[in-house]
Amino acid sequence: MTAVDRAAVDDAAGRVGGRVRETPTLEVDAAVLATPSPVILKLELFQHTGSFKPRGAFNRVLSHPTDLPLVAASGGNHGIAVAHVARELERRADVFVPETSDPVKVERLTELGARVHQVGTNYAQSLVATRRFLDTAEALDVHAYDQPDVVAGQGTVGRELLLQAGAVDTVVVAVGGGGLMAGVIAALDGEARVVAVEPEHCPTLHRALLAGAPVDVEVGGIAANSLGASSIGRLAFAAAQQAAVESVLVTDDDIVAAQRRLWHAVRLVAEPGGAAAAAALLSGAYRPASDERVAVIVCGANADLAAVVR
């Protein structure tokens, strides 16, 4: 599988420009979030559909000029992005999600016009169902994280961050299948280090780095519907190894605390997966130096408001 580089991210930016939002950054004083130094938040939760996912989905589809319908497996956010892209480009979308998916996300898929197939109890089983579907139907597969076009599209988050914030030392990013992390690594091209954050119940990258190769893990916990891939993507694993990414784990309690801190301190409503990167800083799972310029990608907003706004 072809690795993704900065040139591919630049090409993706030209391709998806005008179809995705340039999301803002917000520099927050250390005292506000109780961090060792100020933190730059990249507010990708303001993206269309409430997550970074439309970037990769648009780049995948626009890289393959065809009128074929779209098909995707998802825990929720990727499927919503694919449904959004399909509607914008006047295509049909078949989206496969687990039976355990958040009803709010399933409802949103339906609102966007997707044909929703609830199959299995986790993302991996939904992915198998898409492959069976593709055996009998002609459609364009839009993978959630392990296609070069998707990774390059997600990398436009990192590209924007550098253009907006200038030089940073470290970018902290949540990892599920790893498409966002791999894209950010490509966009940074060695200009900053990357810290990967996973919930302790979804440690796909962490386990892979220990094993020296992607391995299957059981997934669960509060962020499983957005970070619940059962194995790290091949592109992401290769990128993490090459960039010597630091991998840290956070607890579900850390994530909930980060969601509430983001709300009370800066009035941001982040879903569990969207708050995971911030949780690494707020919990001390990642401790930057006092003079380290750190950026955190807040990557999703599809949260249960009642659980956050208290």
Secondary structure, DSSP 8 states (H G I E B T S, - for coil): -----HHHHHHHHHHHBTTB----EEEE-HHHHT-SS-EEEEEGGGSGGGBSHHHHHHHHHHTS-----EEEE-SSHHHHHHHHHHHHTT--EEEEE-TTS-HHHHHHHHHTT-EEEE-SSSHHHHHHHHHHHHHHS--EE--SS-SHHHHHHHTHHHHHHHHHH---SEEEEE-SSSHHHHHHHHHHTTSSEEEEEEETT--HHHHHHHHTS-------STTHHHH--SS--HHHHHHHHHHT-EEEEE-HHHHHHHHHHHHHHH-----HHHHHHHHHHHHTSS---TT--EEEEE-B----HHHH--
